């Protein structure tokens, strides 16, 4: 495990001398555009584990992606080794179909403090709710980014993240009512406290999310990757490509349904992923929107 190999994986070639916000943002953006948010291991007979060496080998050497507990753990390790003041936090994800936050803390975040200011760095959410820049931990402040406007609010020591999106143009009208499409323009994302967490706090969740029939991740095979102007997603057999703000206050969302034989080719061409085992795509309706 070394930083040079990690940066070769993400393509980052900038300076590492300063532990400032500009460098953090650049490192972060290279990560989210090179490393997919994906749960494909669950659907090709592999087990997801949280040992850092395993995560490093999977993402850096095998050129795979991972979910939040993998992506953000690796990011946290990189930033800590560079000298950043980092810690892990735990979040409860909002489920729009149940109109409620999860009762289990399933989302791992990274908090980074620079010159006395705290920022949230989250490289493990994917789709349109993936932040593109570290977010300053300030309540009630609109933070405009390419994906839309993000905002934290704090109440009784609990922090809430929400996102406001643009209108969406869907050329393929067969998908205009797809359950994959987010219908609301303002969407709750997750809530969290500032209590420091460790990877050990997520052992149960890691097992639960990849084994429970109630878990979103057993119901959908997911691979998403941020691009320079939007993001790509493969959910089951449905491939989508979103271009942010392709017209004033309008995102372009293009849908394609793939045949079985096109899935692995698309993973390679669009996400740079080659799987060691056969993927069994799945997409049970509900609870995952782009």
N, C-alpha and C positions, 0 to 999 in steps of 0.2 A: 504494500500500500504506500503510494507516494503521490505528492501533489502534481508532479510533472505528468504522470500517466493520466491523472484525472483531467488536467487541463488539455491534454492531447485529445481526450474523449470529447470534451465540450467545445474545443476549438478556441479557447480563450488564449490570447497572446499579449494581453496588456500588462501593465505594470503591477507588481505585487508589493511595492515598497510602502504604500500608504494604506492604512486601515480607515479609509474615508468612505462616505456614502457613494461617491461616483464609482469607485472601484468595486464596492459591494454590488451596486446596480449592474455593472458590466458583467461581473462574474455570474450573478443571478440570471441575467437574461441569456447568457450563453448556455447555462444549465437547462433552462426550460425549453430552449429551442433545439437542444441536442438529445435530451433524456425524456422519453415519453412518460406520461402518467398512464400506467397500465396494470391490469390484473390478470394477464394472460396465463401466468403460471397455474392459476386455479383451474383453467380450462384446457390445460395440456398435461395434467398429471404431475405437476411439480408442487413442492411445498414451499411456501414463503416463510422464511425465518428472519429474525431481527439481528442476528450476529453481524456486527459491522463488517467483518472480513468477507462474509457471504454476500452482503449487500454490495460491497466494493467490487467483488469479483463479478457479480451479476451485471451491474450497471457499467462499470469501467471496462472490464476485460471482455465480457460476453456481449457488450453493447446492447443491453436490454434497458428497459425502464423499470418502474416500480410504482407502488402507491405511496401515500404520505409518509408512512413509517420507514420507508426505504429512502425515498428522495430527500426528505428533510433531515433524516439522520446523517446521510452522506454530506449534504450541504453544511450541516452543523459541524461535522468533523473537519471539513475543508476550511471553513471560516475560523474555527478555533485554532487550527494549526497556523493560519495566517496572522493570528494575533488579535482577532476580533473578540469582544466581550459578548459571549453567546450563552443562551440557555434554552431549554425546551419547555414548551407549554402544551397543554392538552385542551382540545375543543370538542364541542358537541354539535354535530352537523344538523342543519335544518332539513326536514323532510317535507317538501311542499304538498305531497299527496296526503299526508297525515296532518298537515298544518301545525307541526310541532317539532321541537328539537329532540334529537335522540336522547335516550336516557343513559346511554353508554358513551364514555369518552373515547371516541375512535380516531380523532384527528390529531396528529402531531405537528406542532408549529415550531419555528425558531424565532426567538427574540434576540435582537442585536442592539447593543447600546453603543452609540458613537457620540463622543463629546457631550455626554450627559443626556442625549436624546434617545428614546427607545423606538425601535422599528420592528415590525413584524415581517419576517421573510418566510414565505410559504411557496415552496416549489412543488407541492404535492396535492393540488386540487384538480387541475386539468380543466378542459372545456372552456366555456366563456367566463367561468368564475376564477380562473387562474390570474392572479395579479401579475403584472409585468414589471413592477418596481417595488422595492421595499416600501411598506406603508408606515408612515409616522403614527405612533400610538397616541393619538389625540382624539378626544371625544367630540363628535359633532362637526368635524371638518370634512368637507367634500374633497376627495383626492382623485382628480381626473387622470385617467390613464387610457391607453389605446383601447382596452377592452370595454371601457365605460367609466362610470363614476363610482368609486368605492367610498364607504364611510364607516367609521367606527363610532359607536355610541356606548357610553358607560353608565351603568345603573347599579348601585349597591355593590360595587367592586366586581361586577360581571360585565364583560365587554362583548359587544355584538357587532358582527360584520354584515353589511348589506351592500348590494350592488344595483345601480340603475343602468339599464342597457338602452341601446337605441332601438328604433323600429327595425323590423326584419323584412327583407324581400326574399321570397322563396320562388325561384323560377319554375321548379317542378311542383305544380300545384297538387300533385298526388300526395305530397308530403305536408301540405299546408295545415293539416290537423294532426300531424304526427305527435304522439305522446313524448317524443324526444325534444320537441320544441318548447321552450319556456314561454308561457303565455303572459306572465306578468312583467311589467317594465321595471318594477322594483322588487327585488328578491332578497330575502334573508338567506345568509350563507351558513354561518355558525356562531356559537357563543363560547367564551372561554374566560378563565380567571388568570391572574398573573402568578399563580402558585407554580414554582419550578417543578418540572417533571423529569423523569428519567425514562430511558427506553424500557426499563423493567416494568414501568406502569402500563405498558401496552402489550404485555405478553398474552394475556387472556384475549384481548381484542383481536390480536393478530390471528389467533386460532379461530375465534368465533367468526370473524368476517369471511374466512375462507372455507368454513365448514357448515355454518348454519343455513338452513333453507330460507330463513327470514332475512338473510344478508343480501343487500343489493349486489354484492360482488359475486355471489354464487348464481344470481339470476341474469347477469349480463357479462359478456366478455367485452372488455373495454380497452381501447388504446387511443390516447389523444396526445397531440404534440403541438406546441405553439410554433407559429411561423413568424416571419418578419412583418406580416400584415394581418394575421388572424390566427386560426388554428385548424387542425385536421382532427377528425375523430372517426374511429371504426368501432361501432357498437353492434355486436352480433354480425349481421351481414350488411348493415347500413353504413356506408361511408359518407361523411359530410365534410365539406370544406367551407369555412366561414372567412369572409373578408371584412374586416372592421372598417366602418365609415367609407364604404366604396362610393356612396353618395352622401350628401349632407344629412347627418343624423339618420343614416340608413346602413345596416349591415347586410351583406349578401350571404345567404345560406344555401349552398348547393347540396342536393341529396342524390345518391346513387345506391341502388340495391345490387349487391354483388352475388355472383354464383359461388358455389363452394370452392371451385378451382381457382377463383380470383382472389380469395381471402389472403392466402400466404404471399401471393405476388404483390398485393397492395401493401401488406405489412413491410415487405422489403423495399418497395419503391417509394412509398410515402412516409414510412416511419423508420427506415433503416434497421428493421428488426428481422432477424432470422431465428426461428425457433428450433430447439433441439428435438422437440416432440410434436406430435400431431395436435393441432388446435381443434377443439370442438366448439364452434361459435354458438352463442346463446343470447337471446334477447327477450326476456319475459317483460311484459309491459309494466310500466310504473316506476316512479321515483328517481329517474335520472334524466335531466333535461339539459339541453345545450343552449 
